[in-house]
Amino acid sequence: MQIDAAAKVFAELGNRTRLDILRLLIKSGPEGLPIGDIQRHLDIPLSTLAFHLRGLVEAELVDQEKQGRVVLCRPRLDRINDAIAFLKKECCSGIARTGARQRSVA
């Protein structure tokens, strides 16, 4: 994942409602949930839900599929895992200090 894509993903997740939506969809698994079920679980207005889902879809964190009159939302687990991997990529690899004074531990 490139840094601009990661920034988009994490910007979308910087909102509590979007984070709640994504966590709910992750709990539902790959089968996902209809928009109406998401709305009932989170008790938010449909217009608010639609706004936040649009951001998650644009960040490629959620896929939507129309099945007759129902819109099914599925978490993009591959994209979520890519974002997590981006954060962990250089975990504990070390970094050189840049001349800042070290604090003495007394």
Residue, then its C-alpha position, 0 to 999 in steps of 0.5 A: m500500500q502506498i502512503d497516499a492510499a494509506a492516508k486516505v484509509f486512515a482519514e476515513l477511519g478517523n471518524r467514530t461513525r465510520l469506524d463503528i460501521l467498519r467494525l460492525l461489518i468486520k463482525s458480520g464477516p465476508e457475507g456483509l450486511p444490508i444497509g437497513d441492518i447496519q442502520r438498525h444495529l447502529d441506530i443512525p439515520l439512513s442519510t447519515l449512514a449513506f454519507h459515511l458508507r460513501g467515504l468507506v466505499e471510496a477508500e475501498l474499505v467496503d464493497q456494495e452490491k445491489q441484490g434486488r431492492v437490498v444493498l449489501c455492504r461487505p468489508r474489504l478484508d484484503r484492504i483492511n489487512d493491507a492497511i494494518a500491514f502498512l503500519k506494521k511494515e517496519c515495526c521495531s526495525g530501529i531508527a537512528r537518533t538525529g542529534a537530539r539530547q537524550r534525557s538522563v534517567a535519574 
